[in-house]
Amino acid sequence: MTATAIQQLRTGAQRNPTRHTLKDLADFFGVPAGCFVDSAAAERTKAEMDLLAAVRDRDVRKTALRTDGLSVDSLKMLSTVIEQARKLEGLTTEVPTQELDLDD
């Protein structure tokens, strides 16, 4: 894929990329090609990327791994504490509308 072809897509001069172009872009960015044409696939890909970005943080990873083996009640309690901390720090408390199932 040439720089000119990418520029044409970015500026709208070329509005209908071929399947081959979509596959090349998907391969380059490491995402499924469907995320360019299917809003549900795009949302899932974004959710997965957001999750990966969060897990890259060492403290987030450490906290998440420490929950392994806790009871459902303990996990619910921790979730409540985390939501309260997010409110106190002015962070969003919204949970993604769709569950992210990484086993697919």
C-alpha positions as CSV (number, residue, x, y, z in Angstrom):
1,M,0.0,0.0,0.0
2,T,1.4,3.3,-1.0
3,A,1.5,6.6,0.9
4,T,-0.6,8.1,-1.9
5,A,-3.3,5.5,-1.4
6,I,-3.4,6.1,2.3
7,Q,-3.5,9.9,1.8
8,Q,-6.4,9.4,-0.6
9,L,-8.3,7.4,2.0
10,R,-7.6,9.9,4.7
11,T,-8.8,12.9,2.7
12,G,-11.8,11.1,1.2
13,A,-10.5,11.3,-2.4
14,Q,-10.8,7.5,-2.4
15,R,-14.0,6.5,-0.6
16,N,-14.4,2.8,-1.3
17,P,-11.3,0.8,-0.4
18,T,-11.0,-2.7,-1.9
19,R,-11.1,-5.8,0.3
20,H,-7.4,-6.1,-0.3
21,T,-6.8,-2.6,1.0
22,L,-8.9,-3.3,4.1
23,K,-7.0,-6.5,4.8
24,D,-3.7,-4.8,4.4
25,L,-4.8,-2.1,6.8
26,A,-6.1,-4.6,9.3
27,D,-2.9,-6.6,9.1
28,F,-0.8,-3.5,9.7
29,F,-2.8,-2.4,12.7
30,G,-3.3,-6.0,14.1
31,V,-7.1,-5.8,14.0
32,P,-9.8,-7.8,12.3
33,A,-10.7,-6.4,8.9
34,G,-14.4,-6.4,9.9
35,C,-13.8,-3.6,12.4
36,F,-13.6,-1.2,9.4
37,V,-17.0,-2.1,8.1
38,D,-19.0,-3.5,11.1
39,S,-19.7,-1.2,14.0
40,A,-20.2,-4.2,16.4
41,A,-16.8,-5.5,15.4
42,A,-15.3,-2.1,15.8
43,E,-16.7,-1.7,19.3
44,R,-15.4,-5.1,20.3
45,T,-11.9,-4.3,18.9
46,K,-11.9,-1.0,20.7
47,A,-12.9,-2.6,24.0
48,E,-10.1,-5.2,23.6
49,M,-7.6,-2.5,22.9
50,D,-8.7,-0.5,25.9
51,L,-8.4,-3.6,28.1
52,L,-4.9,-4.3,26.8
53,A,-3.9,-0.8,27.5
54,A,-5.2,-1.0,31.1
55,V,-3.5,-4.4,31.7
56,R,-0.1,-3.0,30.5
57,D,-0.1,-0.9,33.7
58,R,1.9,-2.9,36.3
59,D,-0.3,-1.7,39.3
60,V,-3.5,-2.6,37.5
61,R,-2.1,-6.0,36.6
62,K,-0.9,-6.6,40.2
63,T,-4.3,-5.6,41.6
64,A,-6.2,-7.8,39.1
65,L,-4.1,-10.8,39.8
66,R,-4.5,-10.5,43.6
67,T,-8.3,-11.0,43.1
68,D,-7.7,-14.6,41.8
69,G,-9.4,-17.1,44.1
70,L,-11.6,-14.6,45.9
71,S,-15.3,-15.4,46.5
72,V,-18.0,-13.8,44.4
73,D,-19.1,-11.7,47.5
74,S,-15.5,-10.5,48.0
75,L,-15.2,-9.6,44.3
76,K,-18.5,-7.6,44.5
77,M,-17.3,-5.8,47.5
78,L,-14.0,-4.9,45.8
79,S,-15.9,-3.7,42.8
80,T,-18.0,-1.4,45.0
81,V,-14.9,0.0,46.6
82,I,-13.3,0.6,43.2
83,E,-16.4,2.4,41.9
84,Q,-16.4,4.6,44.9
85,A,-12.7,5.4,44.5
86,R,-13.3,6.3,40.8
87,K,-16.1,8.7,41.8
88,L,-13.9,10.3,44.4
89,E,-11.2,10.9,41.8
90,G,-13.6,12.2,39.2
91,L,-13.2,9.2,36.9
92,T,-16.0,7.6,34.9
93,T,-17.9,4.8,36.6
94,E,-19.6,3.6,33.5
95,V,-19.2,-0.1,32.7
96,P,-19.0,-1.0,29.0
97,T,-22.5,-1.8,27.7
98,Q,-21.4,-5.1,26.3
99,E,-19.5,-7.7,28.2
100,L,-16.1,-8.4,26.7
101,D,-15.7,-12.2,26.3
102,L,-12.1,-12.9,25.4
103,D,-12.8,-16.6,25.0
104,D,-14.4,-16.1,21.6
